């Protein structure tokens, strides 16, 4: 699952061999640290994965992640996500640019007629 949050972008998958543990991955360690601290996820950081597509990683219990997601939903207080990121995180231009590119790509994909 890809998740775009106030704190940053992460990819969340099941940790191999452990159904109750999730692997939360990010391209920027600051995104993991912000999530971990803001929502008290109690994630355990893993060594940097040098040649991986997500260099920053942490494991977290499925229950802690579910609780954090609930907190994220309850904290929504903005009418436009991209505008909020631009306002609240002006120094993280790369994240805002990435959000706009993802939004634009998906807009283009879903603006075309479906041929189902």
Secondary structure, 3 states (H helix, E strand, C coil): CEEECCCCEEEEEEECCEEEEEEEEECCHHHHHHHHHHCCCCCEECCCCCCCCCCEEEEEEHHHHHHHHHHHHHCCCCCCHHHHHHHHCCCCHHHHHHHHHHHHHHHHHHHCCCCC
